[in-house]
Amino acid sequence: MGEENHTFVAEFIFLGLSQDSQIQILLFILFLIIYLLTVLGNLLIIVLIFMDSRLHTPMYFFLRNLSFADLCFSTSIVPQVLVHLLVKNKTISFMGCMTQVIVFLLVGCTECALLAVMSYDRYVAVCKPLHYSTIMTQQVCLQLATGSWASGAVVSLVDTTFTFQLPYQGQNIINHYFCEPPALLKLASADTYRTEMAIFAMGVVILLAPVSLILASYWNIISTVIQMQAGEGRLKAFSTCGSHLIVVVLFYGSGIFTYMRPNSKTIKERDKMISVFYTVVTPMLNPIIYSLRNKDVKGALRKLAGRKSFSQRR
């Protein structure tokens, strides 16, 4: 079980999502299906955008970055969870835990910034269509994408440094299914106030600021759409905005709940289930909601399928 009180922790033990073996099997099947859909959906988006020249636009450039972030995000957590659902000994080394936190925060925080950038791109496209090509130039898109990855890296570095500079002695059982700063802080052998404040400050930067920008962008988009004459165009725009906002609420809402509230000494089962939304569910939903419902992507998919069937006939 736990280490001796004076020794530093060499590995952590996860309690996981459930202790019931039957529930674990059901969760394994569910998570495996979700993970396969996540990988296939996001890889498909990356390949389609790369191969179809009609998709070489700012929106799809950001979508390709989002799909890559989703792939890394899901892969940094779900495969390990799948293994742990089948074995009794759910352990991870100290360095393995640190690596997981670094990667998970890097791509997760990058995704937070990318979703805000994508909402700004949609705002310019809908509210300033005549100036779109002059505002969203290739250079601007590259800068926005680079800025998103850089902000993810900075937040990851700050949160990881503050989390792992704390001593971890004795207690090494994490009531969670992966290494995450709020869960790790409960095991620290020192006062965690400074670390909690640093994580909260980073949460303001990478959660509250982007979600505010997203809500402002969509408010302006909806206001513009209401003034449209064509009923069909208005309905389509509302449908798109609605589906995007569902993902935003799920992703940012669950992230804010986990990272922006006072840290209690125990993790409740509800907390673990809420984290499933941003670690497992949204990486699967993003390619469906942002891309696969889009007529341009459907066209590219048909084109690719047609090319394959033609080459097979030959």
Long-range contacts (C-beta under 8 A, 24 or more apart in sequence): 1-173, 2-170, 2-171, 2-172, 2-173, 3-169, 3-170, 3-171, 3-172, 4-170, 5-169, 5-170, 6-169, 6-170, 7-169, 7-170, 8-167, 8-168, 8-169, 9-94, 9-168, 9-169, 9-170, 9-171, 9-172, 9-187, 10-93, 10-94, 11-91, 11-92, 11-93, 11-94, 11-172, 12-91, 12-92, 12-94, 12-97, 12-172, 12-173, 12-174, 12-179, 12-184, 12-187, 13-89, 13-90, 13-91, 13-172, 13-173, 13-174, 14-84, 14-90, 14-91, 14-92, 14-174, 14-176, 14-177, 14-178, 15-90, 15-173, 15-174, 15-175, 15-176, 16-81, 16-84, 16-85, 16-90, 16-177, 17-81, 17-85, 17-177, 17-272, 17-273, 17-276, 24-85, 24-86, 25-85, 27-85, 28-82, 28-85, 28-86, 31-78, 31-81, 31-82, 31-85, 31-280, 32-82, 34-78, 34-280, 34-281, 34-284, 35-74, 35-78, 35-79, 35-82, 35-280, 37-284, 38-70, 38-71, 38-74, 38-78, 38-283, 38-284, 38-287, 39-71, 39-74, 39-75, 41-67, 41-284, 41-287, 41-288, 41-292, 42-67, 42-68, 42-70, 42-71, 42-283, 42-286, 42-287, 43-67, 43-71, 44-287, 44-292, 44-301, 45-287, 45-291, 45-292, 45-297, 46-71, 47-304, 48-297, 48-300, 48-301, 48-304, 49-300, 51-300, 51-304, 52-300, 52-303, 52-304, 54-296, 54-299, 54-300, 55-296, 55-297, 55-300, 58-121, 58-136, 58-141, 59-118, 59-121, 59-122, 59-125, 60-296, 61-141, 61-145, 62-114, 62-117, 62-118, 62-121, 62-141, 62-144, 62-145, 63-118, 63-290, 63-291, 65-110, 65-114, 65-145, 65-148, 65-149, 66-111, 66-114, 66-115, 66-118, 66-286, 66-290, 67-286, 67-287, 67-291, 69-107, 69-110, 69-111, 69-114, 70-111, 70-282, 70-283, 70-286, 70-287, 71-283, 72-103, 72-107, 73-104, 73-107, 73-108, 73-111, 73-279, 73-283, 74-279, 74-280, 74-283, 74-284, 76-100, 76-103, 76-104, 76-107, 77-104, 77-178, 77-279, 77-280, 78-279, 78-280, 80-178, 81-177, 81-178, 84-177, 92-179, 94-168, 96-179, 97-179, 97-184, 98-160, 98-164, 98-179, 100-178, 100-179, 101-156, 101-159, 101-160, 101-163, 101-164, 101-179, 101-180, 101-181, 101-184, 102-156, 102-160, 104-178, 104-179, 104-180, 104-279, 105-152, 105-155, 105-156, 105-159, 105-160, 105-181, 106-152, 106-153, 106-156, 107-152, 108-152, 108-255, 108-278, 109-151, 109-152, 109-155, 109-156, 109-202, 109-206, 110-148, 110-149, 110-151, 110-152, 110-153, 111-152, 111-251, 112-152, 112-206, 112-207, 112-210, 112-251, 112-252, 112-255, 113-147, 113-148, 113-151, 113-152, 113-206, 113-210, 114-145, 114-148, 115-210, 115-214, 115-247, 115-248, 115-251, 116-209, 116-210, 116-211, 116-213, 116-214, 117-144, 117-145, 117-147, 117-148, 118-290, 119-213, 119-214, 119-217, 119-218, 119-244, 120-144, 120-213, 120-217, 122-217, 122-218, 122-221, 122-244, 123-217, 123-218, 123-220, 123-221, 126-221, 126-224, 126-225, 126-237, 127-220, 127-221, 127-224, 151-205, 151-206, 152-206, 155-202, 155-205, 155-206, 158-198, 158-202, 159-198, 159-199, 159-202, 162-194, 162-195, 162-198, 162-199, 163-195, 163-199, 165-195, 166-190, 166-192, 166-195, 175-266, 175-267, 175-272, 176-267, 176-272, 176-275, 177-272, 178-279, 180-258, 180-275, 181-259, 182-258, 182-259, 182-263, 182-267, 183-267, 185-263, 186-263, 186-265, 186-266, 186-267, 192-263, 196-262, 196-263, 199-259, 200-259, 200-260, 202-259, 203-255, 203-256, 203-259, 203-260, 204-260, 207-252, 207-255, 207-256, 207-259, 207-260, 208-256, 208-260, 210-252, 211-248, 211-252, 211-256, 214-248, 214-252, 215-248, 218-244, 218-245, 243-289, 243-293, 244-289, 244-290, 246-289, 247-282, 247-285, 247-286, 247-289, 247-290, 250-277, 250-278, 250-281, 250-282, 250-285, 251-277, 251-278, 251-282, 253-277, 254-278
